[in-house]
Amino acid sequence: MYLSFFGLVEKPFSIAPNPEYLFLSDRHKEALAHLTFGLGDAGGFVLLTGEVGTGKTTVTRCMLAELPDSTQVAFVLNPSLSELELLASICDELRIRYKKSDATLKNLTDKIKNRLLKNHQKGGHTMLIIDEAQHLAPAVLEQLRLLTNLETNQKKLLQIILVGQPELQQLLKRNELRQLAQRITARYHLLPLTEAQVFAYIEHRLNKAGTDSPIFASNSIKMIHQLTAGIPRLINLLCDRALMGAFASQQLHVNKMIIKQAAIEVLPLQPEQETRNLISPVILSMAAIICITLGFALSFIF
């Protein structure tokens, strides 16, 4: 709707993970370096955590793009599984055939280990990536640890990347998971963007979408950083709605007023905002009751 108005060829702030719009801040590059280091020859488990929308998927996709063709990757997106379901999902991802009637923990584990050995003998690697890993049950995590027991003198035959929200760190501190925690060769917690990085992020996405015009005023970008706390997904939501608002009012530049209105429309309420929204109707209702009561009382007096 607003593309031609701003001289854009496509939406710059879509929340879809378009690799063409990949922006690696210093923090994302550092996270990528930690993943790469952790997945060295001796690597077993690698841990990547961060708040919702900070770019964990971006880092993971970037890492996948750099993997050699000899690496076979299994990607599990729904970790709310039992031990057997997880092993079945890994088999599906690695294109390992099995009979559902014979799908036991032992049979599926044996099939996976056979595939790991074959990949290794061919000079290849096998990697398992689990997203939203904070939802994994302790028993499932223990099953994953058992899969990494297969190794040579130099390396593990299965490298596992656990990607999740900060709760995953707390989960791995549980006593029954201490053996797994000791096998984590690299950890990185991805923080939101700084104010300077938000400036660069917005400029990068606008350039990719076809314009180098400074659509967003400097003070409006500062406000964007404050309202979103530097979380890329929220930045995208806010900037997209702000562009619509500027187009609706036929303004070529996005100012602070437009950002404020866009934030009201798309960003989740802060606790103090929720409190104000809850209190206001209550106060109005009480005021109305008081007025009615006073009016009723005065009618008797006069």
Secondary structure, 3 states (H helix, E strand, C coil): CCHHHHCCCCCCCCCCCCHHHCCCCHHHHHHHHHHHHHCCCCCCEEEEEECCCCCHHHHHHHHHHCCCCCEEEEEECCCCCCHHHHHHHHHHHCCCCCCHHHCCHHHHHHHHHHHHHHHHHCCCEEEEEECCHHHCCHHHHHHHHHHCCCECCCCECCEEEEEECCHHHHHCCCHHHHHHHCCEEEEEEECCCCHHHHHHHHHHHHHHCCCCCCCECHHHHHHHHHHHCCCHHHHHHHHHHHHHHHHHCCCCCECHHHHHHHHHHHCCCCHHHHHHHHHHHHHHHHHHHHHHHHHHHHHHHC
